[in-house]
Amino acid sequence: MRKINIVMGMLLLGWTMVGCNKVEGVESQYKTESLVGYMVIEKDKLYLDEVEIIIGEDQERIKELGLVEENDLPNGYYIHNLEVQNESFQLTNDTIYGFTDDELLFVKDAESNRFYETTNLEEFLEGSSYQEVALEQQKIPYFIEVYDGKVIRVTEEFIYTQ
């Protein structure tokens, strides 16, 4: 009886390990790249100038850059952009756009957090804080998820729109 329990336990452990390996393979196969930066949208292209957002808890980085919290992080964050870059990515019909719908254009419950997601680029352009200005004039960072050169998701975080 003890041998049967040991054999069953080993089989169960083996199946579990095989199952984990398969799941792990699937996750790594579809791994996205997360980026933060200023963006410009032109037709079906997104141009990104990657930036670094530094918050008050990043004391080591604040010290490295010689920042003074009271002066450089008045809203609780600092956007570090050493040089303007211009990476391009493909927008698709499946790209998901997320933003806070301040004007209640799409969200009907004024008491909700007003966060809205859509795959409709026009809704994003109408309801978000995005402005059609040159890349070097952009002021709001966006969070971008990319896979294989295609934009999976664009997210506007309300805290950085003010």
KEVO-745267 format. One record per atom (N, C-alpha, C, CB): atom name; x, y, z. Coordinates in nm, 3 decimals, decimal comma. Glycine has a CB too. Example, Ala and Ser with C-alpha at 12.3 -4.5 7.8 and 13.67 -1.06 7.14 Angstrom:
BEGIN
atome:px:py:pz
N:1,319:-0,569:0,780
CA:1,230:-0,450:0,780
C:1,320:-0,330:0,780
CB:1,131:-0,447:0,905
N:1,285:-0,225:0,708
CA:1,367:-0,106:0,714
C:1,290:0,003:0,787
CB:1,408:-0,060:0,572
This chain:
BEGIN
atome:px:py:pz
N:0,083:-0,119:0,000
CA:0,000:0,000:0,000
C:0,087:0,125:0,000
CB:-0,094:0,000:0,121
N:0,195:0,122:0,078
CA:0,284:0,237:0,086
C:0,349:0,263:-0,050
CB:0,391:0,215:0,194
N:0,388:0,155:-0,121
CA:0,449:0,170:-0,252
C:0,351:0,233:-0,350
CB:0,498:0,034:-0,305
N:0,224:0,196:-0,342
CA:0,124:0,252:-0,431
C:0,109:0,402:-0,405
CB:-0,012:0,180:-0,412
N:0,106:0,442:-0,278
CA:0,095:0,584:-0,244
C:0,217:0,662:-0,296
CB:0,081:0,603:-0,092
N:0,336:0,605:-0,284
CA:0,456:0,672:-0,331
C:0,452:0,686:-0,483
CB:0,583:0,595:-0,288
N:0,414:0,578:-0,553
CA:0,406:0,581:-0,698
C:0,301:0,683:-0,743
CB:0,373:0,440:-0,754
N:0,186:0,683:-0,678
CA:0,079:0,778:-0,712
C:0,126:0,921:-0,688
CB:-0,048:0,749:-0,630
N:0,194:0,942:-0,577
CA:0,248:1,075:-0,546
C:0,347:1,121:-0,651
CB:0,314:1,076:-0,408
N:0,434:1,030:-0,695
CA:0,533:1,065:-0,796
C:0,466:1,095:-0,930
CB:0,636:0,952:-0,812
N:0,365:1,017:-0,965
CA:0,291:1,043:-1,089
C:0,222:1,180:-1,084
CB:0,188:0,931:-1,115
N:0,160:1,209:-0,972
CA:0,092:1,336:-0,955
C:0,192:1,452:-0,965
CB:0,018:1,339:-0,820
N:0,307:1,438:-0,901
CA:0,411:1,540:-0,908
C:0,460:1,558:-1,051
CB:0,528:1,504:-0,814
N:0,480:1,447:-1,121
CA:0,525:1,452:-1,261
C:0,425:1,522:-1,350
CB:0,550:1,312:-1,313
N:0,297:1,489:-1,335
CA:0,194:1,555:-1,416
C:0,187:1,705:-1,387
CB:0,057:1,491:-1,389
N:0,201:1,737:-1,259
CA:0,200:1,879:-1,220
C:0,315:1,952:-1,284
CB:0,206:1,893:-1,067
N:0,434:1,892:-1,283
CA:0,552:1,957:-1,341
C:0,537:1,972:-1,492
CB:0,678:1,877:-1,309
N:0,484:1,871:-1,558
CA:0,462:1,879:-1,703
C:0,360:1,988:-1,733
CB:0,415:1,743:-1,759
N:0,254:1,994:-1,656
CA:0,152:2,098:-1,675
C:0,209:2,236:-1,656
CB:0,036:2,076:-1,580
N:0,293:2,255:-1,555
CA:0,354:2,386:-1,531
C:0,445:2,426:-1,647
CB:0,434:2,386:-1,400
N:0,519:2,329:-1,699
CA:0,609:2,361:-1,810
C:0,530:2,405:-1,933
CB:0,696:2,240:-1,845
N:0,418:2,342:-1,958
CA:0,338:2,380:-2,074
C:0,283:2,521:-2,056
CB:0,223:2,280:-2,096
N:0,232:2,551:-1,938
CA:0,178:2,684:-1,912
C:0,289:2,787:-1,921
CB:0,109:2,689:-1,774
N:0,405:2,754:-1,864
CA:0,518:2,847:-1,867
C:0,558:2,876:-2,012
CB:0,637:2,790:-1,788
N:0,559:2,776:-2,096
CA:0,594:2,794:-2,236
C:0,497:2,884:-2,308
CB:0,600:2,660:-2,306
N:0,368:2,869:-2,278
CA:0,267:2,953:-2,342
C:0,283:3,098:-2,298
CB:0,124:2,902:-2,309
N:0,307:3,121:-2,168
CA:0,322:3,257:-2,120
C:0,442:3,324:-2,184
CB:0,336:3,259:-1,968
N:0,555:3,255:-2,192
CA:0,674:3,318:-2,247
C:0,660:3,338:-2,398
CB:0,798:3,233:-2,217
N:0,579:3,256:-2,463
CA:0,558:3,269:-2,606
C:0,485:3,400:-2,638
CB:0,478:3,149:-2,659
N:0,399:3,446:-2,547
CA:0,320:3,567:-2,570
C:0,360:3,681:-2,478
CB:0,172:3,536:-2,552
N:0,485:3,688:-2,439
CA:0,531:3,791:-2,349
C:0,533:3,927:-2,420
CB:0,671:3,757:-2,296
N:0,472:4,025:-2,355
CA:0,467:4,159:-2,412
C:0,576:4,245:-2,349
CB:0,329:4,223:-2,391
N:0,609:4,353:-2,418
CA:0,705:4,449:-2,368
C:0,626:4,569:-2,316
CB:0,808:4,492:-2,480
N:0,655:4,611:-2,193
CA:0,588:4,725:-2,133
C:0,677:4,847:-2,141
CB:0,549:4,696:-1,986
N:0,624:4,954:-2,197
CA:0,698:5,078:-2,217
C:0,618:5,195:-2,162
CB:0,731:5,099:-2,367
N:0,689:5,302:-2,127
CA:0,625:5,425:-2,083
C:0,685:5,539:-2,162
CB:0,642:5,447:-1,928
N:0,601:5,627:-2,213
CA:0,658:5,740:-2,286
C:0,555:5,834:-2,342
CB:0,744:5,690:-2,396
N:0,606:5,938:-2,402
CA:0,523:6,032:-2,476
C:0,493:5,969:-2,612
CB:0,593:6,173:-2,490
N:0,376:5,996:-2,664
CA:0,342:5,932:-2,791
C:0,272:6,029:-2,885
CB:0,254:5,811:-2,767
N:0,283:5,994:-3,013
CA:0,210:6,061:-3,119
C:0,147:5,951:-3,203
CB:0,303:6,157:-3,205
N:0,021:5,970:-3,237
CA:-0,051:5,874:-3,321
C:-0,073:5,938:-3,457
CB:-0,187:5,831:-3,256
N:-0,030:5,867:-3,561
CA:-0,054:5,909:-3,699
C:-0,107:5,790:-3,775
CB:0,077:5,965:-3,766
N:-0,234:5,798:-3,812
CA:-0,304:5,689:-3,881
C:-0,294:5,562:-3,800
CB:-0,247:5,667:-4,022
N:-0,226:5,459:-3,852
CA:-0,217:5,332:-3,780
C:-0,079:5,311:-3,717
CB:-0,248:5,216:-3,874
N:-0,007:5,421:-3,692
CA:0,126:5,414:-3,630
C:0,125:5,491:-3,499
CB:0,234:5,471:-3,724
N:0,197:5,437:-3,402
CA:0,219:5,505:-3,275
C:0,369:5,529:-3,265
CB:0,164:5,420:-3,153
N:0,408:5,655:-3,248
CA:0,548:5,692:-3,231
C:0,570:5,720:-3,084
CB:0,587:5,816:-3,319
N:0,674:5,661:-3,027
CA:0,696:5,668:-2,883
C:0,833:5,725:-2,850
CB:0,681:5,530:-2,821
N:0,834:5,816:-2,755
CA:0,955:5,869:-2,696
C:0,957:5,816:-2,552
CB:0,960:6,029:-2,701
N:1,034:5,712:-2,529
CA:1,035:5,644:-2,399
C:1,090:5,735:-2,290
CB:1,117:5,515:-2,407
N:1,024:5,734:-2,174
CA:1,065:5,814:-2,058
C:1,072:5,725:-1,934
CB:0,968:5,932:-2,035
N:1,126:5,781:-1,828
CA:1,131:5,713:-1,699
C:1,051:5,797:-1,600
CB:1,279:5,692:-1,650
N:0,958:5,734:-1,530
CA:0,881:5,804:-1,428
C:0,943:5,771:-1,293
CB:0,728:5,764:-1,432
N:0,980:5,876:-1,222
CA:1,043:5,860:-1,090
C:0,946:5,912:-0,986
CB:1,181:5,935:-1,082
N:0,917:5,829:-0,887
CA:0,825:5,868:-0,780
C:0,903:5,884:-0,649
CB:0,711:5,762:-0,763
N:0,840:5,942:-0,550
CA:0,904:5,972:-0,423
C:0,972:5,854:-0,355
CB:0,804:6,027:-0,330
N:0,921:5,735:-0,378
CA:0,980:5,616:-0,316
C:1,113:5,577:-0,381
CB:0,882:5,500:-0,323
N:1,143:5,632:-0,497
CA:1,266:5,598:-0,570
C:1,383:5,684:-0,520
CB:1,247:5,618:-0,723
N:1,410:5,678:-0,390
CA:1,510:5,765:-0,329
C:1,649:5,751:-0,390
CB:1,517:5,737:-0,181
N:1,688:5,629:-0,423
CA:1,820:5,609:-0,482
C:1,831:5,679:-0,618
CB:1,849:5,459:-0,498
N:1,726:5,666:-0,699
CA:1,727:5,729:-0,832
C:1,720:5,882:-0,820
CB:1,609:5,675:-0,918
N:1,644:5,931:-0,724
CA:1,635:6,075:-0,699
C:1,774:6,130:-0,666
CB:1,534:6,106:-0,585
N:1,845:6,057:-0,582
CA:1,981:6,098:-0,543
C:2,075:6,092:-0,664
CB:2,034:6,007:-0,429
N:2,066:5,984:-0,744
CA:2,151:5,970:-0,863
C:2,136:6,089:-0,959
CB:2,117:5,840:-0,936
N:2,012:6,134:-0,977
CA:1,984:6,242:-1,071
C:1,999:6,381:-1,009
CB:1,845:6,227:-1,126
N:2,024:6,385:-0,878
CA:2,039:6,514:-0,810
C:1,909:6,591:-0,801
CB:2,142:6,598:-0,881
N:1,799:6,520:-0,791
CA:1,668:6,585:-0,783
C:1,640:6,630:-0,640
CB:1,558:6,491:-0,832
N:1,560:6,733:-0,626
CA:1,513:6,780:-0,497
C:1,362:6,758:-0,497
CB:1,551:6,932:-0,470
N:1,316:6,672:-0,407
CA:1,175:6,632:-0,409
C:1,079:6,751:-0,408
CB:1,145:6,544:-0,290
N:1,103:6,849:-0,323
CA:1,012:6,963:-0,312
C:1,002:7,040:-0,444
CB:1,058:7,057:-0,200
N:1,113:7,048:-0,518
CA:1,115:7,125:-0,643
C:1,082:7,041:-0,765
CB:1,251:7,190:-0,661
N:1,139:6,922:-0,772
CA:1,131:6,840:-0,893
C:1,016:6,741:-0,895
CB:1,258:6,765:-0,910
N:0,957:6,711:-0,780
CA:0,845:6,618:-0,774
C:0,723:6,683:-0,707
CB:0,886:6,491:-0,698
N:0,679:6,800:-0,754
CA:0,569:6,869:-0,686
C:0,437:6,790:-0,689
CB:0,546:7,004:-0,749
N:0,420:6,706:-0,790
CA:0,298:6,624:-0,800
C:0,322:6,480:-0,757
CB:0,244:6,625:-0,943
N:0,440:6,455:-0,697
CA:0,471:6,321:-0,649
C:0,547:6,236:-0,749
CB:0,346:6,251:-0,610
N:0,580:6,294:-0,864
CA:0,656:6,220:-0,964
C:0,740:6,317:-1,047
CB:0,562:6,139:-1,056
N:0,840:6,260:-1,114
CA:0,927:6,336:-1,205
C:0,942:6,253:-1,331
CB:1,068:6,368:-1,139
N:0,930:6,316:-1,446
CA:0,945:6,244:-1,572
C:1,083:6,276:-1,628
CB:0,833:6,282:-1,674
N:1,165:6,173:-1,634
CA:1,303:6,187:-1,682
C:1,308:6,148:-1,828
CB:1,401:6,100:-1,597
N:1,345:6,245:-1,912
CA:1,353:6,221:-2,055
C:1,482:6,285:-2,105
CB:1,228:6,279:-2,130
N:1,588:6,206:-2,107
CA:1,720:6,257:-2,141
C:1,727:6,307:-2,284
CB:1,823:6,149:-2,120
N:1,670:6,232:-2,377
CA:1,671:6,274:-2,517
C:1,545:6,223:-2,587
CB:1,798:6,222:-2,590
N:1,500:6,297:-2,687
CA:1,381:6,257:-2,761
C:1,418:6,142:-2,854
CB:1,322:6,377:-2,842
N:1,346:6,033:-2,838
CA:1,363:5,915:-2,924
C:1,237:5,904:-3,009
CB:1,388:5,783:-2,839
N:1,242:5,818:-3,108
CA:1,126:5,805:-3,195
C:1,115:5,661:-3,244
CB:1,137:5,902:-3,315
N:1,056:5,577:-3,158
CA:1,030:5,438:-3,197
C:0,890:5,432:-3,256
CB:1,045:5,339:-3,074
N:0,870:5,347:-3,356
CA:0,736:5,335:-3,411
C:0,682:5,194:-3,393
CB:0,735:5,374:-3,560
N:0,552:5,188:-3,369
CA:0,482:5,062:-3,349
C:0,352:5,066:-3,428
CB:0,455:5,035:-3,198
N:0,301:4,949:-3,462
CA:0,179:4,936:-3,541
C:0,057:4,929:-3,450
CB:0,187:4,811:-3,631
N:-0,042:5,014:-3,476
CA:-0,172:5,003:-3,410
C:-0,256:4,906:-3,492
CB:-0,242:5,144:-3,396
N:-0,340:4,830:-3,425
CA:-0,427:4,735:-3,495
C:-0,573:4,759:-3,455
CB:-0,385:4,588:-3,463
N:-0,662:4,689:-3,518
CA:-0,804:4,697:-3,481
C:-0,829:4,637:-3,343
CB:-0,890:4,626:-3,586
N:-0,734:4,557:-3,293
CA:-0,748:4,493:-3,163
C:-0,677:4,569:-3,051
CB:-0,694:4,353:-3,169
N:-0,608:4,678:-3,083
CA:-0,540:4,757:-2,980
C:-0,644:4,806:-2,881
CB:-0,460:4,876:-3,042
N:-0,615:4,790:-2,752
CA:-0,706:4,834:-2,646
C:-0,656:4,968:-2,592
CB:-0,716:4,726:-2,530
N:-0,745:5,065:-2,584
CA:-0,713:5,197:-2,532
C:-0,787:5,216:-2,401
CB:-0,750:5,309:-2,635
N:-0,716:5,254:-2,297
CA:-0,777:5,277:-2,166
C:-0,750:5,418:-2,117
CB:-0,727:5,176:-2,065
N:-0,852:5,482:-2,062
CA:-0,837:5,617:-2,012
C:-0,951:5,649:-1,915
CB:-0,834:5,720:-2,128
N:-0,934:5,757:-1,839
CA:-1,039:5,803:-1,749
C:-1,127:5,900:-1,826
CB:-0,978:5,871:-1,622
N:-1,254:5,867:-1,833
CA:-1,351:5,944:-1,910
C:-1,407:6,058:-1,824
CB:-1,467:5,852:-1,960
N:-1,330:6,166:-1,812
CA:-1,369:6,283:-1,730
C:-1,503:6,342:-1,772
CB:-1,262:6,390:-1,739
N:-1,525:6,349:-1,899
CA:-1,642:6,417:-1,955
C:-1,767:6,329:-1,959
CB:-1,611:6,466:-2,094
N:-1,754:6,204:-1,915
CA:-1,865:6,108:-1,920
C:-1,920:6,093:-2,061
CB:-1,977:6,152:-1,825
N:-1,830:6,086:-2,157
CA:-1,871:6,065:-2,296
C:-1,913:5,920:-2,320
CB:-1,757:6,102:-2,391
N:-1,847:5,827:-2,250
CA:-1,873:5,685:-2,274
C:-1,916:5,613:-2,146
CB:-1,748:5,618:-2,330
N:-1,869:5,660:-2,032
CA:-1,907:5,603:-1,903
C:-2,029:5,680:-1,855
CB:-1,789:5,610:-1,797
N:-2,131:5,609:-1,814
CA:-2,256:5,676:-1,775
C:-2,269:5,697:-1,625
CB:-2,373:5,597:-1,824
N:-2,192:5,625:-1,544
CA:-2,201:5,634:-1,399
C:-2,099:5,735:-1,346
CB:-2,180:5,495:-1,334
N:-2,146:5,853:-1,311
CA:-2,057:5,960:-1,263
C:-1,991:5,924:-1,130
CB:-2,136:6,090:-1,247
N:-2,047:5,830:-1,057
CA:-1,993:5,790:-0,927
C:-1,885:5,681:-0,939
CB:-2,105:5,742:-0,837
N:-1,865:5,630:-1,059
CA:-1,765:5,524:-1,080
C:-1,626:5,586:-1,091
CB:-1,798:5,441:-1,207
N:-1,525:5,501:-1,112
CA:-1,389:5,553:-1,131
C:-1,370:5,612:-1,271
CB:-1,286:5,441:-1,106
N:-1,470:5,596:-1,356
CA:-1,477:5,653:-1,491
C:-1,371:5,597:-1,587
CB:-1,461:5,802:-1,483
N:-1,305:5,488:-1,548
CA:-1,206:5,428:-1,638
C:-1,280:5,357:-1,750
CB:-1,112:5,329:-1,561
N:-1,234:5,380:-1,872
CA:-1,302:5,328:-1,990
C:-1,200:5,262:-2,081
CB:-1,379:5,440:-2,065
N:-1,234:5,147:-2,134
CA:-1,149:5,077:-2,231
C:-1,228:5,055:-2,359
CB:-1,099:4,942:-2,175
N:-1,157:5,069:-2,470
CA:-1,220:5,054:-2,601
C:-1,115:5,008:-2,702
CB:-1,286:5,187:-2,647
N:-1,160:4,951:-2,811
CA:-1,070:4,922:-2,923
C:-1,092:5,023:-3,034
CB:-1,092:4,777:-2,975
N:-1,170:5,126:-3,005
CA:-1,202:5,229:-3,103
C:-1,107:5,348:-3,083
CB:-1,351:5,274:-3,091
N:-1,016:5,367:-3,176
CA:-0,918:5,475:-3,167
C:-0,985:5,611:-3,158
CB:-0,823:5,471:-3,286
N:-1,091:5,631:-3,232
CA:-1,161:5,761:-3,232
C:-1,217:5,794:-3,093
CB:-1,274:5,762:-3,335
N:-1,269:5,694:-3,023
CA:-1,318:5,716:-2,887
C:-1,203:5,758:-2,796
CB:-1,386:5,588:-2,831
N:-1,089:5,693:-2,811
CA:-0,971:5,729:-2,732
C:-0,930:5,873:-2,760
CB:-0,854:5,633:-2,761
N:-0,920:5,910:-2,886
CA:-0,879:6,045:-2,923
C:-0,978:6,150:-2,873
CB:-0,865:6,055:-3,076
N:-1,104:6,115:-2,871
CA:-1,208:6,208:-2,826
C:-1,214:6,221:-2,673
CB:-1,344:6,164:-2,878
N:-1,195:6,110:-2,603
CA:-1,219:6,110:-2,458
C:-1,098:6,121:-2,369
CB:-1,290:5,990:-2,423
N:-0,980:6,093:-2,421
CA:-0,859:6,097:-2,337
C:-0,799:6,237:-2,337
CB:-0,755:5,994:-2,387
N:-0,688:6,253:-2,270
CA:-0,617:6,382:-2,264
C:-0,517:6,396:-2,378
CB:-0,545:6,397:-2,131
N:-0,512:6,299:-2,467
CA:-0,416:6,300:-2,577
C:-0,432:6,427:-2,660
CB:-0,433:6,176:-2,666
N:-0,319:6,489:-2,695
CA:-0,321:6,608:-2,778
C:-0,239:6,583:-2,904
CB:-0,267:6,730:-2,701
N:-0,288:6,632:-3,015
CA:-0,217:6,615:-3,142
C:-0,113:6,725:-3,158
CB:-0,316:6,617:-3,262
N:0,002:6,706:-3,091
CA:0,115:6,797:-3,102
C:0,239:6,712:-3,129
CB:0,133:6,885:-2,972
N:0,347:6,776:-3,169
CA:0,471:6,704:-3,200
C:0,521:6,625:-3,080
CB:0,580:6,803:-3,246
N:0,595:6,520:-3,107
CA:0,644:6,430:-3,003
C:0,721:6,506:-2,895
CB:0,733:6,323:-3,065
N:0,807:6,598:-2,935
CA:0,888:6,671:-2,837
C:0,806:6,771:-2,755
CB:1,000:6,744:-2,908
N:0,679:6,792:-2,790
CA:0,591:6,882:-2,715
C:0,492:6,807:-2,626
CB:0,516:6,972:-2,811
N:0,491:6,676:-2,632
CA:0,399:6,597:-2,552
C:0,434:6,612:-2,404
CB:0,403:6,449:-2,595
N:0,333:6,610:-2,318
CA:0,353:6,629:-2,174
C:0,296:6,515:-2,089
CB:0,291:6,758:-2,132
N:0,215:6,429:-2,150
CA:0,150:6,322:-2,074
C:0,209:6,188:-2,114
CB:-0,005:6,323:-2,096
N:0,264:6,114:-2,018
CA:0,318:5,982:-2,051
C:0,206:5,878:-2,061
CB:0,422:5,938:-1,947
N:0,223:5,783:-2,151
CA:0,128:5,674:-2,168
C:0,200:5,543:-2,146
CB:0,062:5,677:-2,308
N:0,125:5,444:-2,101
CA:0,179:5,311:-2,075
C:0,139:5,224:-2,194
CB:0,126:5,251:-1,939
N:0,238:5,166:-2,258
CA:0,218:5,093:-2,382
C:0,262:4,948:-2,364
CB:0,296:5,160:-2,499
N:0,181:4,855:-2,410
CA:0,220:4,714:-2,416
C:0,233:4,678:-2,563
CB:0,115:4,621:-2,343
N:0,347:4,619:-2,597
CA:0,378:4,587:-2,736
C:0,415:4,440:-2,747
CB:0,494:4,676:-2,790
N:0,372:4,378:-2,854
CA:0,412:4,242:-2,886
C:0,443:4,236:-3,035
CB:0,300:4,139:-2,848
N:0,564:4,196:-3,066
CA:0,605:4,177:-3,205
C:0,582:4,302:-3,290
CB:0,531:4,058:-3,265
N:0,613:4,420:-3,233
CA:0,600:4,545:-3,307
C:0,460:4,600:-3,314
CB:0,650:4,525:-3,443
N:0,363:4,528:-3,257
CA:0,223:4,573:-3,259
C:0,181:4,617:-3,119
CB:0,130:4,460:-3,312
N:0,105:4,724:-3,114
CA:0,057:4,776:-2,986
C:-0,063:4,694:-2,940
CB:0,019:4,927:-2,998
N:-0,050:4,634:-2,824
CA:-0,158:4,555:-2,765
C:-0,250:4,646:-2,684
CB:-0,101:4,442:-2,676
N:-0,187:4,739:-2,608
CA:-0,266:4,823:-2,518
C:-0,197:4,959:-2,501
CB:-0,284:4,754:-2,380
N:-0,278:5,064:-2,493
CA:-0,234:5,199:-2,460
C:-0,317:5,241:-2,339
CB:-0,252:5,300:-2,582
N:-0,250:5,283:-2,231
CA:-0,323:5,322:-2,111
C:-0,279:5,461:-2,066
CB:-0,302:5,220:-1,998
N:-0,377:5,544:-2,042
CA:-0,352:5,676:-1,985
C:-0,383:5,665:-1,836
CB:-0,440:5,789:-2,056
N:-0,285:5,697:-1,753
CA:-0,305:5,696:-1,608
C:-0,346:5,836:-1,564
CB:-0,175:5,650:-1,532
N:-0,460:5,847:-1,499
CA:-0,518:5,976:-1,460
C:-0,420:6,064:-1,383
CB:-0,642:5,953:-1,377
N:-0,341:6,006:-1,297
CA:-0,249:6,082:-1,212
C:-0,150:6,165:-1,295
CB:-0,172:5,986:-1,121
N:-0,116:6,120:-1,415
CA:-0,018:6,190:-1,497
C:-0,081:6,287:-1,597
CB:0,067:6,090:-1,571
N:-0,210:6,306:-1,592
CA:-0,278:6,394:-1,688
C:-0,293:6,536:-1,637
CB:-0,414:6,338:-1,723
N:-0,254:6,559:-1,513
CA:-0,277:6,692:-1,452
C:-0,156:6,780:-1,461
CB:-0,317:6,677:-1,307
